[in-house]
Amino acid sequence: MLAAIWKGESMSTSGMMVGILFVYMIMTGFIGLRGRKYVKTFKDSITAGGQSSLLLLTGSAVGMQIGSGFVIGGAEYGALYGLGGAWYGLGCGLSFIAAGMIVTKFIYRHGYVSLSDYFKERYGGYSSRLIYSTVTPLSCIALFAGQLLAGKAVFYSAGLNGNMGVIITAAASFCYAAVSGYWGALVASFLQSSVIFVGMMAALFLMVSGNGVSFLQSGLPESCFSMFPYDGETFVMNTVPTIAAVFVSQGLFQRCASAKSESAAVYGNLFGGILLLPVAFVPVLLGMYGRCLYPGKNGDEVFMLLILEKLPPLAGAILLAAIICAVMSACNSIFAGVSTNIVHDIYRGMIKPDADEKECRQLMFIVNALVCIFSVVLALSMNNIIELLALSYTFISAGCLPAFVGGVFWKKGNSRGAIASAVLGIGFVLLDGLGIADLPYGSVFPLLPSAIGYVVVSLMTQNKKQG
């Protein structure tokens, strides 16, 4: 009986995927309920009660990337560019390594839950904090939409309605977030990323053993075996925004705040980044095999075709369902991040400091619902996962990175400089994104006027009252 199911004699891959997805959702629901023991206050719900271990933080760092741009986008870029398509995944790994080496200790030792906490301590007043707490939710909506596109691709390739996949993925993520809190998101992310890794390695093993490396060499142009098959701007877009954004990402601050110890916070990011570096080549190689096996197919199709047609149906169904669930876990972390910005930073931090737990939880529910709706609308109107993720990274880094780095390493930086930096950075992102100005290296160029604005305005206002 089991052999028949494994070979797909009794059920289609899409049918099994739906069934396995249902089982996964029940399992993660139980995980979420178990995690409620760590949630006694609103702060616990966004920091996992400070109970995250090294293993959990490492796995969740990997899980934050696996499932969307890293896997599906990586396979698409592998089919399109070859080995050079791995640079987005390598950028993900390098971002966590850089964060672990440079800022994780600083964040943990100061007990920051968000960047707004740092801005409050460094710059005072409300203006700079409010800009960050507004920019981050907008960036998170783009990030959420990028995750939903992965769900859309999985549903579509399995013969199901892609747009319905976006809606189902968003709704399930919303429900899970309401139950689990941040701890549940971390645990589920760890488990599902493990399943995806095993599934991708199994798929790659089948490709290599069945076709061999020579199959790639004979079926692909020479440029596909270069690590730099495209122009400099494409290379920068695939790597720099991810690395720059991690230093001011809400996910980094919350992982640090949730850690049991300083070493768990530091090494969780370091080990997660190190693990991602070799794994970045796995979906890319699968995309390359897919291009050879399915010439003429679009890059975003070949990964799913490999899973559906070359893996045993049960294995393919498990991998597809795991990707969907990993997307849900990533979305859950995004919900926690936006709730932190709106409820912790703005409502309780600026508007009503004495807000009780019931008020905070009700507002968190409303905020999550709005994020879910806006993200679904964005996901239904866009198609490229990596471009959407890069947009979210560019938005947050241009608005916040110079003010954060400048504040840490330059004593003369002040709140007026931070505000000018955010306005200029976000302004240039919008100019490029809306097509008003065609900026060179548009994914990172806004950092330049943002940094210049921070330095110049800070120097010009040294004798003026900050706030």
C-alpha positions as CSV (number, residue, x, y, z in Angstrom):
1,M,0.0,0.0,0.0
2,L,2.7,2.5,1.0
3,A,4.7,1.6,-2.1
4,A,1.7,2.3,-4.3
5,I,1.2,5.7,-2.7
6,W,4.9,6.5,-3.0
7,K,4.7,5.7,-6.7
8,G,1.5,7.7,-7.1
9,E,-0.7,4.8,-8.2
10,S,-3.7,5.9,-6.0
11,M,-3.6,9.6,-6.0
12,S,-2.2,12.6,-8.0
13,T,0.6,14.7,-6.7
14,S,-1.7,17.7,-6.3
15,G,-4.2,15.7,-4.4
16,M,-1.6,14.4,-2.0
17,M,-0.1,17.9,-1.7
18,V,-3.5,19.2,-0.5
19,G,-3.8,16.3,2.0
20,I,-0.3,16.7,3.3
21,L,-0.7,20.4,3.6
22,F,-3.8,19.8,5.7
23,V,-1.8,17.5,8.0
24,Y,1.0,20.0,8.2
25,M,-1.4,22.8,9.2
26,I,-2.8,20.6,12.0
27,M,0.7,19.8,13.2
28,T,1.8,23.4,13.1
29,G,-1.4,24.4,14.9
30,F,-0.4,22.0,17.7
31,I,3.1,23.6,17.7
32,G,1.5,27.0,18.0
33,L,-0.7,26.0,20.9
34,R,2.3,24.5,22.7
35,G,4.1,27.9,22.2
36,R,1.3,29.7,24.0
37,K,3.0,28.7,27.3
38,Y,5.7,31.2,26.4
39,V,3.1,34.0,25.8
40,K,1.9,35.6,28.9
41,T,2.1,39.2,27.8
42,F,2.0,41.1,24.4
43,K,5.8,41.4,24.6
44,D,6.1,37.7,24.9
45,S,4.1,37.2,21.8
46,I,6.6,39.2,19.8
47,T,9.8,37.9,21.5
48,A,9.0,34.2,22.2
49,G,9.4,35.0,25.9
50,G,13.2,35.1,25.4
51,Q,13.3,31.3,25.2
52,S,14.8,30.7,21.7
53,S,17.8,28.3,21.8
54,L,20.8,28.3,19.5
55,L,19.4,25.4,17.4
56,L,16.0,27.1,17.0
57,L,17.6,30.5,16.0
58,T,19.9,28.8,13.5
59,G,17.0,26.8,11.9
60,S,14.7,29.8,11.9
61,A,17.4,32.0,10.2
62,V,17.5,29.4,7.4
63,G,13.8,29.1,7.4
64,M,13.3,32.8,7.0
65,Q,14.8,32.5,3.5
66,I,13.9,29.0,2.4
67,G,10.6,28.7,0.7
68,S,10.3,31.9,-1.3
69,G,13.0,33.8,-3.1
70,F,15.7,31.4,-2.0
71,V,14.1,28.2,-3.4
72,I,11.7,29.1,-6.1
73,G,13.4,32.3,-7.1
74,G,16.8,30.6,-6.9
75,A,15.6,27.8,-9.3
76,E,14.1,30.4,-11.6
77,Y,17.4,32.3,-11.7
78,G,19.3,29.0,-12.1
79,A,17.3,28.2,-15.2
80,L,17.8,31.8,-16.5
81,Y,21.5,32.5,-15.6
82,G,23.0,29.2,-14.5
83,L,25.4,29.2,-11.5
84,G,25.3,33.0,-11.3
85,G,21.7,32.6,-10.2
86,A,23.0,31.6,-6.8
87,W,24.1,35.1,-5.8
88,Y,20.7,36.0,-4.3
89,G,20.9,32.9,-2.0
90,L,24.6,33.7,-1.3
91,G,23.6,37.2,-0.4
92,C,21.0,35.8,2.1
93,G,23.8,33.7,3.8
94,L,26.3,36.6,3.8
95,S,23.7,38.9,5.3
96,F,23.2,36.7,8.4
97,I,27.0,36.2,8.7
98,A,27.5,40.0,8.6
99,A,24.8,40.6,11.1
100,G,26.1,38.0,13.5
101,M,29.6,39.5,13.3
102,I,28.8,43.2,13.5
103,V,25.5,44.1,15.2
104,T,24.0,41.1,17.0
105,K,25.8,41.6,20.3
106,F,25.0,45.3,20.3
107,I,21.3,44.6,19.8
108,Y,21.1,41.8,22.4
109,R,23.1,43.6,25.1
110,H,20.8,46.7,24.8
111,G,17.6,44.7,24.9
112,Y,16.2,46.3,21.7
113,V,13.0,44.7,20.4
114,S,13.0,46.9,17.3
115,L,15.1,49.6,15.6
116,S,12.6,52.1,17.0
117,D,13.9,51.2,20.5
118,Y,17.4,52.2,19.4
119,F,16.2,55.4,17.7
120,K,14.4,56.3,20.9
121,E,17.6,55.9,23.0
122,R,20.0,57.5,20.4
123,Y,17.9,60.3,18.9
124,G,15.0,60.9,21.3
125,G,11.8,62.5,20.2
126,Y,9.2,60.9,18.0
127,S,10.0,61.9,14.5
128,S,12.8,59.5,13.6
129,R,11.1,56.6,15.4
130,L,7.8,57.3,13.6
131,I,9.6,57.2,10.2
132,Y,11.1,53.8,10.9
133,S,7.9,52.4,12.3
134,T,6.1,53.6,9.2
135,V,8.7,52.4,6.7
136,T,9.1,49.0,8.1
137,P,5.4,47.9,7.8
138,L,5.4,49.1,4.2
139,S,8.6,47.1,3.5
140,C,7.0,44.1,5.3
141,I,3.9,44.2,3.1
142,A,6.2,43.9,0.0
143,L,8.1,41.0,1.8
144,F,4.8,39.3,2.6
145,A,3.6,39.6,-1.0
146,G,6.9,38.0,-2.1
147,Q,6.2,35.1,0.1
148,L,2.7,34.8,-1.2
149,L,4.0,34.6,-4.8
150,A,5.8,31.4,-3.8
151,G,2.5,30.0,-2.7
152,K,0.9,31.1,-6.0
153,A,3.7,29.3,-7.9
154,V,3.2,26.0,-6.0
155,F,-0.6,26.0,-6.4
156,Y,-0.4,26.9,-10.1
157,S,2.2,24.2,-10.9
158,A,0.2,21.6,-9.0
159,G,-2.7,22.2,-11.4
160,L,-4.6,24.4,-8.8
161,N,-5.7,28.0,-9.1
162,G,-2.7,30.2,-8.5
163,N,-4.6,33.2,-7.3
164,M,-6.6,31.0,-4.9
165,G,-3.2,29.8,-3.6
166,V,-2.3,33.4,-2.7
167,I,-5.5,33.8,-0.8
168,I,-5.4,30.4,1.0
169,T,-1.7,30.9,1.9
170,A,-2.4,34.4,3.3
171,A,-5.6,33.3,5.2
172,A,-3.8,30.2,6.7
173,S,-0.8,32.4,7.8
174,F,-3.2,34.9,9.4
175,C,-4.9,32.2,11.4
176,Y,-1.7,30.6,12.4
177,A,-0.3,33.9,13.6
178,A,-3.4,34.4,15.8
179,V,-2.7,31.1,17.5
180,S,1.1,30.7,17.7
181,G,2.9,33.9,18.4
182,Y,6.6,34.3,17.5
183,W,7.8,31.1,19.2
184,G,5.5,29.0,17.1
185,A,6.8,30.8,13.9
186,L,10.4,30.0,14.8
187,V,9.7,26.3,15.6
188,A,7.6,25.7,12.5
189,S,10.1,27.5,10.3
190,F,12.9,25.3,11.7
191,L,11.0,22.1,11.0
192,Q,9.7,23.0,7.5
193,S,13.1,24.3,6.3
194,S,14.5,20.9,7.3
195,V,12.0,19.1,5.2
196,I,12.6,21.4,2.2
197,F,16.4,20.9,2.5
198,V,16.0,17.1,2.6
199,G,13.6,17.3,-0.3
200,M,15.8,19.5,-2.5
201,M,18.8,17.3,-1.8
202,A,16.8,14.2,-2.8
203,A,15.7,15.9,-6.0
204,L,19.3,16.9,-6.8
205,F,20.5,13.4,-6.1
206,L,17.9,12.0,-8.5
207,M,18.9,14.5,-11.2
208,V,22.7,13.8,-10.9
209,S,22.3,10.0,-10.7
210,G,19.8,9.9,-13.6
211,N,21.4,12.4,-15.9
212,G,24.9,13.2,-14.7
213,V,26.8,16.5,-14.7
214,S,27.7,16.0,-18.4
215,F,24.0,16.4,-19.2
216,L,24.3,20.0,-18.0
217,Q,27.5,20.6,-19.9
218,S,26.0,19.5,-23.2
219,G,22.6,21.2,-22.7
220,L,23.5,24.6,-21.5
221,P,25.6,27.5,-22.9
222,E,29.0,28.2,-21.5
223,S,27.8,31.4,-19.7
224,C,25.6,29.2,-17.4
225,F,28.8,27.9,-15.7
226,S,30.1,31.4,-14.9
227,M,29.4,33.0,-11.5
228,F,29.1,36.4,-13.2
229,P,26.9,35.8,-16.3
230,Y,25.2,39.2,-16.2
231,D,26.0,42.9,-15.9
232,G,27.2,44.6,-12.7
233,E,23.8,46.1,-11.9
234,T,22.0,42.7,-11.9
235,F,24.8,41.3,-9.6
236,V,24.3,44.2,-7.2
237,M,20.5,43.8,-7.2
238,N,20.8,40.2,-6.3
239,T,23.2,40.7,-3.3
240,V,23.5,44.1,-1.9
241,P,19.9,44.9,-0.9
242,T,19.6,41.7,1.1
243,I,22.9,42.3,3.0
244,A,22.2,46.0,3.6
245,A,18.6,45.4,4.8
246,V,19.4,42.7,7.4
247,F,21.1,45.3,9.7
248,V,17.8,47.2,10.1
249,S,15.4,44.3,9.6
250,Q,12.7,43.7,12.2
251,G,13.4,40.0,12.0
252,L,17.0,40.4,13.2
253,F,15.9,42.5,16.2
254,Q,13.2,40.1,17.2
255,R,15.5,37.0,16.9
256,C,18.0,38.7,19.1
257,A,15.2,39.7,21.6
258,S,13.9,36.1,21.6
259,A,17.3,34.5,22.3
260,K,18.0,32.7,25.6
261,S,21.6,34.0,25.6
262,E,24.0,36.3,23.8
263,S,25.8,33.4,22.3
264,A,22.6,32.0,21.0
265,A,21.8,35.3,19.3
266,V,25.2,35.7,17.8
267,Y,25.9,32.1,16.7
268,G,22.3,31.5,15.6
269,N,22.8,34.1,12.9
270,L,26.3,33.1,12.1
271,F,25.6,29.4,11.7
272,G,22.4,30.1,9.8
273,G,24.3,32.2,7.3
274,I,27.0,29.6,6.9
275,L,24.5,26.9,6.3
276,L,22.8,29.0,3.6
277,L,26.0,29.4,1.5
278,P,26.3,25.9,0.1
279,V,22.5,25.3,0.1
280,A,22.2,28.4,-2.2
281,F,23.5,26.3,-5.1
282,V,20.9,23.4,-4.7
283,P,17.8,25.2,-6.1
284,V,20.0,26.8,-8.8
285,L,21.4,23.4,-9.9
286,L,17.8,22.1,-10.0
287,G,16.8,25.0,-12.2
288,M,19.7,24.3,-14.5
289,Y,18.6,20.6,-14.8
290,G,15.1,21.8,-15.4
291,R,16.2,24.1,-18.3
292,C,17.8,21.1,-19.9
293,L,14.9,18.8,-19.4
294,Y,12.3,21.3,-20.4
295,P,13.8,23.5,-23.1
296,G,11.5,26.4,-24.0
297,K,9.8,26.5,-20.6
298,N,10.0,29.7,-18.5
299,G,12.4,29.8,-15.6
300,D,9.6,30.0,-13.0
301,E,8.1,26.7,-14.3
302,V,11.0,24.3,-14.5
303,F,11.5,23.8,-10.7
304,M,7.8,22.8,-10.3
305,L,7.9,20.5,-13.3
306,L,10.9,18.7,-11.8
307,I,9.1,18.1,-8.6
308,L,5.9,17.1,-10.2
309,E,7.3,14.9,-13.0
310,K,10.7,13.6,-11.8
311,L,10.2,13.0,-8.1
312,P,8.1,10.2,-6.7
313,P,4.6,11.7,-6.3
314,L,4.6,11.4,-2.5
315,A,8.1,13.0,-2.2
316,G,7.0,15.8,-4.5
317,A,3.8,16.4,-2.6
318,I,5.7,16.6,0.7
319,L,8.2,19.0,-0.7
320,L,5.5,21.3,-2.2
321,A,3.5,21.2,1.0
322,A,6.6,22.0,3.0
323,I,7.3,25.0,0.8
324,I,3.8,26.3,1.4
325,C,4.1,25.8,5.1
326,A,7.6,27.5,5.2
327,V,6.0,30.5,3.4
328,M,3.3,30.5,6.1
329,S,6.0,30.5,8.8
330,A,7.9,33.4,7.2
331,C,4.6,35.3,6.9
332,N,4.0,34.6,10.6
333,S,7.3,36.2,11.4
334,I,6.3,39.2,9.3
335,F,3.1,39.5,11.2
336,A,5.0,39.6,14.4
337,G,7.3,42.3,13.0
338,V,4.5,44.6,11.8
339,S,2.7,44.1,15.1
340,T,5.9,45.2,16.9
341,N,6.2,48.3,14.8
342,I,2.6,49.4,15.1
343,V,1.6,48.2,18.6
344,H,4.9,48.2,20.5
345,D,6.6,51.2,18.8
346,I,3.8,53.5,17.9
347,Y,0.7,52.7,19.9
348,R,2.2,51.7,23.2
349,G,5.5,53.6,22.6
350,M,4.1,57.0,21.6
351,I,0.3,57.2,21.8
352,K,-0.8,55.2,24.8
353,P,2.0,53.9,27.0
354,D,-0.4,52.5,29.6
355,A,-2.4,50.4,27.0
356,D,-3.4,47.1,28.6
357,E,-2.9,43.6,27.2
358,K,-6.4,43.3,25.7
359,E,-6.1,46.5,23.8
360,C,-2.7,45.5,22.4
361,R,-3.9,42.1,21.3
362,Q,-7.0,43.5,19.6
363,L,-4.9,46.1,17.7
364,M,-2.5,43.4,16.7
365,F,-5.3,41.4,15.2
366,I,-6.5,44.4,13.2
367,V,-3.0,45.3,12.0
368,N,-2.4,41.7,10.9
369,A,-5.7,41.6,9.0
370,L,-4.8,44.8,7.1
371,V,-1.3,43.6,6.3
372,C,-2.8,40.4,5.0
373,I,-5.3,42.2,2.7
374,F,-2.7,44.7,1.3
375,S,-0.2,41.9,0.7
376,V,-2.7,39.8,-1.2
377,V,-3.5,42.7,-3.5
378,L,0.2,43.3,-4.2
379,A,0.9,39.6,-4.8
380,L,-2.0,39.4,-7.2
381,S,-0.6,42.2,-9.3
382,M,3.1,41.1,-9.5
383,N,5.0,38.0,-10.7
384,N,8.7,38.2,-10.0
385,I,9.5,37.0,-6.5
386,I,13.1,38.2,-6.2
387,E,12.4,41.6,-7.7
388,L,9.6,42.1,-5.1
389,L,11.8,40.9,-2.2
390,A,14.6,43.2,-3.5
391,L,12.1,46.1,-3.5
392,S,11.2,45.5,0.1
393,Y,14.9,45.3,1.1
394,T,15.8,48.5,-0.7
395,F,12.9,50.4,0.9
396,I,13.9,49.5,4.5
397,S,17.7,49.9,4.0
398,A,17.4,53.3,2.2
399,G,15.1,54.6,4.9
400,C,16.9,53.4,7.9
401,L,20.4,52.0,7.4
402,P,22.4,55.3,7.3
403,A,20.7,56.6,10.4
404,F,21.4,53.3,12.3
405,V,25.0,52.8,11.3
406,G,25.7,56.6,11.6
407,G,24.2,56.7,15.0
408,V,26.3,53.8,16.2
409,F,29.6,54.9,14.8
410,W,29.4,58.7,14.5
411,K,28.7,60.9,17.6
412,K,27.7,63.9,15.6
413,G,24.8,62.3,14.0
414,N,21.4,63.7,15.2
415,S,17.7,63.3,14.8
416,R,17.4,65.9,12.1
417,G,20.0,64.1,10.1
418,A,18.2,60.8,10.6
419,I,14.9,62.3,9.4
420,A,16.6,63.9,6.3
421,S,18.2,60.5,5.6
422,A,14.9,58.7,5.7
423,V,13.1,61.2,3.5
424,L,15.8,61.3,0.8
425,G,16.3,57.5,0.8
426,I,12.6,56.7,0.5
427,G,12.1,59.5,-2.0
428,F,14.7,58.1,-4.3
429,V,13.3,54.6,-4.0
430,L,9.9,55.9,-5.0
431,L,11.3,58.0,-7.9
432,D,13.0,54.8,-9.3
433,G,10.1,52.5,-8.5
434,L,7.4,54.7,-10.1
435,G,9.5,55.2,-13.2
436,I,9.9,59.0,-12.7
437,A,13.7,58.7,-12.7
438,D,15.8,55.9,-14.2
439,L,18.5,55.6,-11.5
440,P,21.7,53.6,-12.1
441,Y,21.9,50.6,-9.7
442,G,18.4,51.5,-8.5
443,S,18.3,48.8,-5.9
444,V,21.2,50.5,-3.9
445,F,21.6,54.0,-5.3
446,P,19.1,55.5,-2.8
447,L,21.5,54.6,0.0
448,L,23.9,57.3,-1.4
449,P,21.6,60.4,-1.0
450,S,20.3,58.9,2.2
451,A,23.8,58.7,3.7
452,I,24.8,62.2,2.3
453,G,21.6,63.7,3.8
454,Y,22.4,62.2,7.2
455,V,25.9,63.6,7.3
456,V,25.2,67.0,5.8
457,V,22.0,67.8,7.8
458,S,23.6,66.5,11.0
459,L,26.6,68.8,10.6
460,M,24.4,71.8,9.7
461,T,22.2,71.4,12.8
462,Q,24.8,70.7,15.5
463,N,23.7,73.6,17.6
464,K,20.0,73.1,17.2
465,K,17.8,71.2,19.7
466,Q,17.3,67.6,18.7
467,G,14.0,65.8,18.8
